[in-house]
Amino acid sequence: MRRPILILLAIAFAAVAVLAVSRLHSDAAPVAFVEETPAPTRSPEPLAVVDVSGAVARPGVYRLAASSRIVDALIAAGGMTGEADLDALNKAAPIHDGQRIYVPRPGETVPAGSAGSDAQLKIDVNHATANELEALPGIGPTTAARIVRSRGSHPFARIEELQTRGLVTARVFADIKDLVTIR
């Protein structure tokens, strides 16, 4: 009866030894449980819708990436025609949603509100950066910062508010009134 017990003990000892040695010399990588997560979804780039007309091959309304430039809108419209005034537009200017881009012919005036029109070339005091405001005559860093702070609490409804709010003197206002706008 002793003999079967010794055989069982020897088998158990051998099994334990084999398991211990196999764990020490195992080339298998440890098992890791990875929970699958869905890939992040990219939100689509914001779009700007612009109206391109005038001396272009295909006038119309175009959807472009919000980071596009006027040249991108002109390319979408098939390019400018041979009768376009090439110097009438700043083709590197950024576009914005709802913008009208009109390519004039030589001697033709750009309709109000279109890119390149006098109204578009004016600085919007409700949206201009301090650096853009400093480009105006008589406006330095301090005055530009005061204008930005003032519009933050209450946007300007009229350009005359620059003077009535005490942000610029009457002389400075006279110098800049034709260079600024409210949009």
C-alpha positions as CSV (number, residue, x, y, z in Angstrom):
1,M,0.0,0.0,0.0
2,R,2.9,2.2,0.4
3,R,4.0,1.8,-3.1
4,P,0.9,3.3,-4.8
5,I,1.1,6.3,-2.4
6,L,4.7,6.9,-3.4
7,I,3.9,6.6,-7.1
8,L,1.1,9.2,-6.7
9,L,3.3,11.5,-4.8
10,A,6.1,11.2,-7.4
11,I,3.6,11.9,-10.2
12,A,2.2,15.0,-8.4
13,F,5.8,16.2,-7.7
14,A,6.7,15.7,-11.4
15,A,3.6,17.6,-12.5
16,V,4.3,20.6,-10.2
17,A,8.0,20.6,-11.4
18,V,6.9,20.5,-15.1
19,L,4.5,23.4,-14.6
20,A,7.1,25.5,-12.7
21,V,9.7,25.0,-15.4
22,S,7.3,25.7,-18.2
23,R,6.4,29.0,-16.7
24,L,10.0,30.1,-16.3
25,H,10.9,29.2,-19.8
26,S,7.7,30.2,-21.6
27,D,8.2,32.4,-24.7
28,A,4.5,33.2,-24.8
29,A,3.6,36.8,-24.1
30,P,1.3,37.4,-21.1
31,V,-2.3,37.4,-21.9
32,A,-3.8,40.9,-22.0
33,F,-7.5,41.6,-22.3
34,V,-8.1,44.6,-24.6
35,E,-11.5,46.2,-24.7
36,E,-12.2,47.5,-28.2
37,T,-13.2,51.1,-28.4
38,P,-14.7,52.7,-31.5
39,A,-12.4,54.8,-33.6
40,P,-12.8,58.5,-33.0
41,T,-15.0,60.2,-35.5
42,R,-13.8,63.3,-37.3
43,S,-16.2,66.0,-37.4
44,P,-16.6,67.5,-40.8
45,E,-14.7,70.7,-41.5
46,P,-17.0,73.7,-41.3
47,L,-18.3,75.0,-44.7
48,A,-18.8,78.4,-46.0
49,V,-21.3,79.1,-48.8
50,V,-20.2,81.9,-51.1
51,D,-21.9,83.5,-54.2
52,V,-19.4,84.0,-57.0
53,S,-20.5,86.3,-59.9
54,G,-19.2,88.7,-62.5
55,A,-16.5,87.8,-65.0
56,V,-16.1,84.1,-64.1
57,A,-16.7,81.0,-66.2
58,R,-19.5,79.5,-64.1
59,P,-21.2,82.1,-61.7
60,G,-23.1,80.4,-58.9
61,V,-23.2,79.5,-55.2
62,Y,-20.4,77.3,-54.0
63,R,-19.7,75.4,-50.8
64,L,-16.1,75.6,-49.7
65,A,-14.1,74.8,-46.6
66,A,-14.4,77.7,-44.1
67,S,-10.6,78.1,-44.3
68,S,-10.7,78.8,-48.1
69,R,-9.5,81.9,-49.8
70,I,-11.1,84.0,-52.6
71,V,-8.8,82.2,-55.1
72,D,-10.4,78.9,-54.1
73,A,-13.9,80.3,-54.8
74,L,-12.7,81.6,-58.2
75,I,-11.3,78.2,-59.1
76,A,-14.6,76.5,-58.0
77,A,-16.4,78.9,-60.4
78,G,-14.1,77.8,-63.3
79,G,-11.7,80.7,-63.0
80,M,-11.9,84.3,-64.2
81,T,-12.8,85.1,-67.8
82,G,-10.5,87.0,-70.2
83,E,-12.5,90.1,-69.6
84,A,-11.9,90.2,-65.8
85,D,-10.1,93.0,-64.0
86,L,-7.3,90.9,-62.5
87,D,-6.3,93.6,-60.0
88,A,-9.8,94.3,-58.6
89,L,-9.7,91.6,-55.9
90,N,-7.3,90.4,-53.3
91,K,-7.3,86.8,-54.2
92,A,-5.5,85.8,-51.1
93,A,-8.2,87.2,-48.7
94,P,-10.1,84.6,-46.6
95,I,-13.7,84.0,-47.4
96,H,-16.5,84.0,-44.9
97,D,-20.0,82.3,-44.9
98,G,-22.5,84.2,-47.0
99,Q,-20.0,86.3,-48.8
100,R,-20.6,87.6,-52.3
101,I,-17.5,87.6,-54.5
102,Y,-17.9,89.8,-57.6
103,V,-15.2,89.8,-60.3
104,P,-15.6,93.1,-62.2
105,R,-14.6,93.9,-65.7
106,P,-12.1,96.9,-66.2
107,G,-13.8,100.1,-65.4
108,E,-16.8,98.4,-63.6
109,T,-17.5,99.1,-60.0
110,V,-17.9,96.3,-57.5
111,P,-21.4,96.1,-56.1
112,A,-21.7,97.2,-52.4
113,G,-21.3,94.3,-50.0
114,S,-19.2,92.2,-52.5
115,A,-15.6,91.3,-51.8
116,G,-13.4,94.1,-52.9
117,S,-16.1,96.8,-52.5
118,D,-15.5,99.9,-50.4
119,A,-17.6,98.5,-47.6
120,Q,-15.7,95.2,-47.6
121,L,-12.4,97.1,-47.4
122,K,-13.4,99.0,-44.2
123,I,-12.4,97.7,-40.8
124,D,-15.3,96.3,-38.8
125,V,-14.9,97.7,-35.3
126,N,-17.1,94.9,-33.8
127,H,-14.8,92.1,-35.1
128,A,-11.4,93.6,-35.8
129,T,-8.4,92.5,-33.8
130,A,-6.4,95.0,-31.7
131,N,-3.6,94.9,-34.3
132,E,-6.1,95.7,-37.1
133,L,-7.4,98.6,-35.2
134,E,-3.9,99.9,-34.5
135,A,-3.5,100.2,-38.3
136,L,-6.0,103.1,-38.2
137,P,-4.6,106.6,-38.0
138,G,-4.5,107.9,-34.4
139,I,-5.2,104.5,-32.8
140,G,-2.4,103.1,-30.7
141,P,-2.2,99.9,-28.6
142,T,-4.0,101.4,-25.6
143,T,-6.9,102.8,-27.6
144,A,-7.2,99.6,-29.6
145,A,-7.4,97.6,-26.4
146,R,-10.1,99.9,-25.0
147,I,-12.2,99.5,-28.1
148,V,-11.9,95.7,-27.9
149,R,-12.9,95.8,-24.2
150,S,-15.8,98.2,-24.8
151,R,-17.4,96.1,-27.6
152,G,-17.0,93.0,-25.5
153,S,-19.7,94.1,-23.1
154,H,-21.8,96.0,-25.6
155,P,-21.2,95.8,-29.4
156,F,-21.2,99.0,-31.4
157,A,-24.5,99.8,-33.1
158,R,-23.1,102.9,-34.9
159,I,-19.5,104.0,-35.6
160,E,-20.2,107.3,-33.9
161,E,-20.2,105.4,-30.6
162,L,-16.4,105.3,-30.8
163,Q,-16.6,109.0,-29.9
164,T,-19.7,109.0,-27.7
165,R,-18.2,106.3,-25.5
166,G,-15.1,108.4,-25.1
167,L,-12.8,105.9,-26.8
168,V,-11.5,108.4,-29.5
169,T,-11.3,112.1,-29.7
170,A,-13.3,114.1,-32.3
171,R,-10.2,114.7,-34.3
172,V,-9.3,110.9,-34.5
173,F,-12.9,110.0,-35.2
174,A,-12.9,112.5,-38.2
175,D,-9.7,110.7,-39.5
176,I,-11.1,107.2,-39.2
177,K,-14.9,107.5,-39.8
178,D,-14.5,106.6,-43.5
179,L,-12.2,103.7,-42.7
180,V,-14.4,101.8,-40.3
181,T,-17.8,100.1,-40.4
182,I,-20.2,98.1,-38.3
183,R,-21.3,94.7,-39.6
